[in-house]
Amino acid sequence: MLKVSLGFMFSHGFRARSQPGHHIAIIEFVRARIHKKHAGLITVFDRLRRKRNLALYDDTGFVSHHDAEQALETARNYLGVIRTDIAMQKP
C-alpha cells in the first residue's frame, strides 16, 4: 500500500523524502487528495502502518493470519481506487 501511495504521489508530481515520519506524510498526502468516500480505506491503511511498526520494531508486535488476510483484501481495494484515480487524470 505504501508503494501504491508513492505511485499516487508521483502521478501528482510529488515525491516523499526518506526521513522520519515519511510514511505518515504519504498517508496524509493521499488522504487530502483521494475522494472522501474512500476515507475508510485510508483509516485502515494507517492502522496497518501502525501494526507493521509494532510487528517490526516492538517485541510484542504480532499479526494474526486473519489480520494478514484482511490486510490483503484492503490492499486490493486500495490498489483499485488508486488505479482508477490515476487513470482519470490522464487526458
Long-range contacts (C-beta under 8 A, 24 or more apart in sequence): 1-45, 1-48, 1-74, 1-75, 1-78, 1-79, 2-26, 2-49, 4-75, 4-78, 4-79, 4-82, 5-29, 5-30, 5-45, 5-82, 7-82, 7-86, 8-33, 8-34, 8-82, 8-85, 8-86, 11-86, 11-89, 12-89, 23-49, 24-49, 30-82, 34-81, 34-82, 34-85, 35-81, 35-85, 38-81, 41-74, 41-77, 41-78, 41-81, 44-74, 45-74, 45-78, 48-74
